[in-house]
Amino acid sequence: MKTERELFNYLKAIIPDLNKSIDQFSSWDCSSKLFKARIELKCRRKHYEELLLEKIKYDKLIKYNNPLYINSTPKGVYLWKLKEQSIQWSERPLPKTTDFDNNKQINKEVGYLKIKDAIILDMF
């Protein structure tokens, strides 16, 4: 899946009560009352064995009962239950935004989630 909309539509078939966040600045992209989950979605253009998660996003999500982080890559769709992960955090310079005009480098605190620790939802 190349876009979050495609990923959302794919997940809707698995999680029938999946709802998009109505606030574009929300700390989560969608939710499910059935699974009591708040979910952050990411679509990666390349596949890596470890996928980046910003600590600021993690800190907001982890406050909920069942925070989930779902990533798609060219090789599949992967889910992490954030409360079950042990993440090592470090600072590194990254673009301020990914797909927008402001690609100025700033320091961000990030951690990595290993594909081997994910629940595999689909393989391509």
N, C-alpha and C positions, 0 to 999 in steps of 0.2 A: 504494500500500500504506500502510495507516494504522498498522500495528504491525510491530515487528521480527520477530515470529513469521511474519506474512504475507510479509515480505521474505525471511526465511530460506527459507520453503517455495518461494517463487518461484525463488530462487537454486539450490535443491537440484535443480531440473530442468535447470539449466545446468551445475552443478558436482556430479556424482553422489556424490562422496565427501565432501561438505560435512558437517562435524560441529560441533555446538554446543560451546562451552566449558562444562565442568562446574562451573567456579567462577564464581559470580555477580559476584565482585570482580576477575575477570581483566581484563587490559588489552586483550583482544580478545574478540569475540563468537563467532566460529567460525573453522574452519581447514580447509585442504585439503592432504592429503599429495601428491596428484596435481600441484597447482600450487605446492607448497611455500609456501603462503600462510597468513598470519594476517590475519583480516578484522575490521574494526570496521564495524558497521551502525548507521545512523541513519535515522529516518523523520521527515521534516519536514512540518509541517502546512501550510506555505505554500511557494511556490516563490520562490526568489531566484536571481539570476544568479551570486552567490557564496555558498558555504555555509561556515559556521563550523567550525573544528576547534580544539580546545583543545590547547595545546602539551604539556601533561602527558600527554595521550593519544598524541600524535604521538611524543614521546620514548620511550614504552614500545613502541609498534608498530615504530618504525624500526629497532629492534635485530634484528628478524627478517629472513630472506632476502627475502621478498616481501610486504611489508605493503600491504594494500589497504584503502581507505576507500570504502564503498558507501553512498550516500544515496538514499532515495526522496523525491520531492516529488509534489504533485498533477499535475505534468507529466511525470514519468518516473523512471527509475532510472539513477543515474550512478556510475561507478567511477573512482577515481584510484589509480594506482600511486604510492605516496607517495615512493618513492626517485627518481622522475622529476619531482617537483614542486619549484618554487622558491617558498617561502612566506615572506612578510613577517610577522613577529610583532609584536604590540603588546598593551598591557594595556588592558582595559576592564572597567567594572563590569557584572557579570552576576549573575543569581540563583545561589545556591550549588548548588541542584539544579533540574532542569527540571520534573519531574512529581510532585514530592513536597511535603510541607508546608514545608520549609525554603527559602523564596524570598528570604531575606536576601541583599542585594547584597554581593558580594565582588569584588576585582580578580582577573581571570583573564587569563593570557597566551593570546592567540588569533591565528589566522591564517585566511585565507579561500582556499578552493579555487574556481576559476572553472569554471562549467558548460562553457564553451567548451573547457576543457582536459581534460574528462572523457571517458571511453569511455562512450558511451550504450548501456545495456543494453536499455532499453525506453522508448517514448514513449507517453503517454496522451492 
